[in-house]
Amino acid sequence: MKKIAVVTCSTSGLDYLPEKDRISILRMTVTFDQDEYLDYVDIKAEDFYQKMLDNPNAEIHTSQIPVGKFVETFETLKQEGYEGIIVITISSKLSGTYQGAVLAKDMVEGIDIEVIDSKSVSYGEAFLAVRALRMIEENKSLKEIKLELELAIQKCQIYVLVDTLKYLVKNGRLSSTAGILGSLLKIKPLLKITEEGYLKPYEKIRTTSKAQKRALEILFEETKNKDVEYFIAFTTNKEKAEEIKSEILAERPGAFVTLIPLTPVVGAHAGPGTLGLGYSER
């Protein structure tokens, strides 16, 4: 069987999971005012969110992975004896990283490369990379892995709760008018990653507690009688994530629940207090 490598983006949050040393993680950068940080290497989630809280008016933006970095990684893996690479990227509707990986694929000869658009972010990417590792251990081919991952993408759902509309407005997710109105009414939008990979409003809810309760209701409704694994991505609210995990286990005893920090290059667009709740069918 071919020797196959797995490559993914730091947006996956895999740096915070035990499988990180078995996967090639390419990193985006986040710029905080005039300072540039390589995701996870120069700044980790806890420190980043504290900086956001300490500097609420800071100018924050992110940069995608350069095409040249993909090319360099592919060439290195080829030299290390790999004959195939499975690449899993953040949703092409949220970043240009997928297109960059496709361009790089066409620039490297002598190795089979498959690029997968996760149509997701955070653990929605990470679980695909972990599944790819398992399939490699099962001696599945590159084509088989690609097909199974494409099916898995269709069976993953993510809902996002934001504490403030401020960062969504700054990054063009909502108009400024909607942001002001939402702040006045204390609206806590429940967002969802769509099938196409967009992040869109799902429901508007008046309080954080009601939004969290509604998100759990949706998860339990959608996973009834299904074999799934749950995941919770957190920012400044690990204790709340632990509480939600306990609620899931109370409702679904024995369920597998993963907690993962929302990495800085993702949290920069959502802000402190954000929570992501989701599941994937096994």
Secondary structure as the mmCIF struct_conf table of DSSP 4:
data_model
#
loop_
_struct_conf.conf_type_id
_struct_conf.id
_struct_conf.beg_label_comp_id
_struct_conf.beg_label_asym_id
_struct_conf.beg_label_seq_id
_struct_conf.end_label_comp_id
_struct_conf.end_label_asym_id
_struct_conf.end_label_seq_id
STRN STRN1 ILE A 4 CYS A 9
HELX_RH_3T_P HELX_RH_3T_P1 SER A 10 SER A 12
HELX_RH_3T_P HELX_RH_3T_P2 LEU A 14 TYR A 16
BEND BEND1 LEU A 17 LEU A 17
HELX_RH_3T_P HELX_RH_3T_P3 PRO A 18 ARG A 22
BEND BEND2 ILE A 23 ILE A 23
STRN STRN2 SER A 24 LEU A 26
STRN STRN3 THR A 29 PHE A 32
TURN_TY1_P TURN_TY1_P1 ASP A 33 GLN A 34
STRN STRN4 ASP A 35 LEU A 38
STRN STRN5 ASP A 39 ASP A 39
TURN_TY1_P TURN_TY1_P2 TYR A 40 ASP A 42
STRN STRN6 ILE A 43 ILE A 43
HELX_RH_AL_P HELX_RH_AL_P1 ALA A 45 ASP A 54
TURN_TY1_P TURN_TY1_P3 PRO A 56 ASN A 57
STRN STRN7 ILE A 60 SER A 63
HELX_LH_PP_P HELX_LH_PP_P1 GLN A 64 PRO A 66
HELX_RH_AL_P HELX_RH_AL_P2 VAL A 67 GLN A 79
TURN_TY1_P TURN_TY1_P4 GLU A 80 GLY A 81
STRN STRN8 GLY A 84 THR A 89
BEND BEND3 ILE A 90 ILE A 90
TURN_TY1_P TURN_TY1_P5 SER A 92 LEU A 94
BEND BEND4 GLY A 96 GLY A 96
HELX_RH_AL_P HELX_RH_AL_P3 THR A 97 LYS A 105
TURN_TY1_P TURN_TY1_P6 ASP A 106 MET A 107
BEND BEND5 GLY A 110 ILE A 111
STRN STRN9 ASP A 112 ASP A 117
BEND BEND6 LYS A 119 SER A 120
TURN_TY1_P TURN_TY1_P7 SER A 122 SER A 122
HELX_RH_AL_P HELX_RH_AL_P4 TYR A 123 GLU A 137
TURN_TY1_P TURN_TY1_P8 GLU A 138 ASN A 139
HELX_RH_AL_P HELX_RH_AL_P5 LEU A 142 ILE A 153
TURN_TY1_P TURN_TY1_P9 GLN A 154 LYS A 155
STRN STRN10 CYS A 156 LEU A 161
BEND BEND7 ASP A 163 ASP A 163
BEND BEND8 LEU A 165 LEU A 165
HELX_RH_AL_P HELX_RH_AL_P6 LYS A 166 LYS A 170
TURN_TY1_P TURN_TY1_P10 ASN A 171 GLY A 172
BEND BEND9 ARG A 173 LEU A 174
HELX_RH_AL_P HELX_RH_AL_P7 SER A 176 LEU A 185
TURN_TY1_P TURN_TY1_P11 LYS A 186 LYS A 186
STRN STRN11 LYS A 188 ILE A 193
TURN_TY1_P TURN_TY1_P12 GLU A 195 GLU A 196
BEND BEND10 GLY A 197 GLY A 197
STRN STRN12 LEU A 199 ILE A 205
BEND BEND11 ARG A 206 THR A 207
HELX_RH_AL_P HELX_RH_AL_P8 THR A 208 GLU A 222
TURN_TY1_P TURN_TY1_P13 THR A 223 ASN A 225
STRN STRN13 VAL A 228 PHE A 234
BEND BEND12 THR A 235 THR A 236
HELX_RH_AL_P HELX_RH_AL_P9 LYS A 238 GLU A 251
BEND BEND13 ARG A 252 ARG A 252
TURN_TY1_P TURN_TY1_P14 PRO A 253 GLY A 254
STRN STRN14 PHE A 256 PRO A 261
HELX_RH_AL_P HELX_RH_AL_P10 PRO A 264 GLY A 267
TURN_TY1_P TURN_TY1_P15 ALA A 268 ALA A 270
TURN_TY1_P TURN_TY1_P16 PRO A 272 GLY A 273
STRN STRN15 LEU A 275 GLU A 281
#
